[in-house]
Amino acid sequence: MVSRRNFLIGGAALPFLSYINLADTVFAATPKDILVVAQQLDNMTSLDPHEGFEAVGGEMISNMYEKLVRANSDNPNEVLPVIAASWEADADNKVFTFKLGNSTFASGAAVTAEDVAFSLQRAIKMNKSPAFIINQFGFTAENVEAMIVAKDEKTVTLTTEKPTAISFLLFCLSANIGAIVEKKTVLENEVNGDLGNAWLQKNSAGSGSFKLQSWKASESIALTLNEHGPYKGNLKRVIIRHVVDPSSQMLMLQKGDVDIARDLTSEQLKVLQSDENVVLVRKQIASLMLISMNQTNANLAKPQVWEAVKWALDYEGIQKNIIPLTHAVHQSMEPAGFPGTVMDTPFQKDVAKAKALMAEAGLADGFDITLDHYSAQPAPDIAQAIQSNLGEIGIRVKLQSAENRQVLTKMRARQHEMALSAWGTDYFDPNSNAEVFCINKDNSDDAKKKPFAWRSSFKNDELTAKAEAARDEKDPAKRLELYEALQREFMHNSPFAVMFQNTKTAACRKGVTGFQIGVLSEGNSYLGTNKA
């Protein structure tokens, strides 16, 4: 029996109406119990935790809802209890039992096992974009009521289709798709069998630190304190204003009109580094910048070319001169801050070694190629640097700039040759990235599954087998060892040159403490935030 004890992967407010119109009014010296944030809010379509899958929306959801467990931001190999007080797996690693603690919804009602079972069943039955994170354990709309069961008021069991590593299940349940909603409130607002989906898109029914007061799309979000929730600080409200222009965000921060600015550029952050009235909170997030080489191109299909490209790139020079405050050199397919991530950086610029590899590939005279990249900075500057670096080894690069969506559409149609793009991880487990980079079983144009590797026509059966073995390994420590070995092999044996990992920075007014940035957006938390 595996239990949490021996396995803890261990283990009086101001009137709101005075400030609800803050989205339209700017003033200095924000009230001490109201946190005002300037942030780009256009990337958000739903605040239903079992539907919303955008980065900004995920952040808002995670501050209004709790899950059974959460990943430890200080120790990525550990899962911490939230709604669940303890958990254990049976001897077959198929039946997982969760004992609940004493969480309370914003309504004042206790969180019960019935709420937990209903929430997870709802996520499967609705089958919205993030549902794959937990339906990969064999849950379907037809079987989920039998496989996720409330045994009593404080006990829930989950039965997976196949033996499952408890670490894998827990990390997936820590995602927002595992958020627990209040069954009674949600069903009271159900329309035409939608399980309350339309209502929850713009309302909340959770047990998190805050509850939703209002959401005006592309204008503002107002959160108000859940008096029954886990937040113990001095804030009564959090108001997030949609401010698109980073320069405007910086000006508002400096004037005291906002307490936190979330989307500042490297140039602005350089200025604020010496501002004694501002504190910069920084965190590497699960977003990688990489070059993809399409295997339908005969030259790019040669493993020596993969290695030559990786040895030709001036990672350190690009990072220091172009993106010093927004990215760090990173060469693993798994992001820093995730369990089992390898932090090795084996590649550095070595023109002689790269040229030798080109000659070994029979391409000493080089070749012509097109590199697609995003039109928004810093991608154009980085692409120009790549063009220069590859030119030194005879690869003559033509740059093709386009909007983010156009580059992605081209890649999804497998029409690129080389592409500089970003990849954001979906959930807090190494399988999230290993699956999309390594597991491609059907490389045909009409394949049912089209992971990131498929976009570049990359299929390696040995990597697929190793990724599946790591995913299915039951022993948590051994599982991470397998992922570490897989990452090192992928670095040298794939047509993907991982270059950088994005770093997010929140610029906070002096006196604002405790705001936390997570490696995933749903880890961005106001739980410990206070204002002096």
Disulfide bonds with the S-S distance in Angstrom:
none
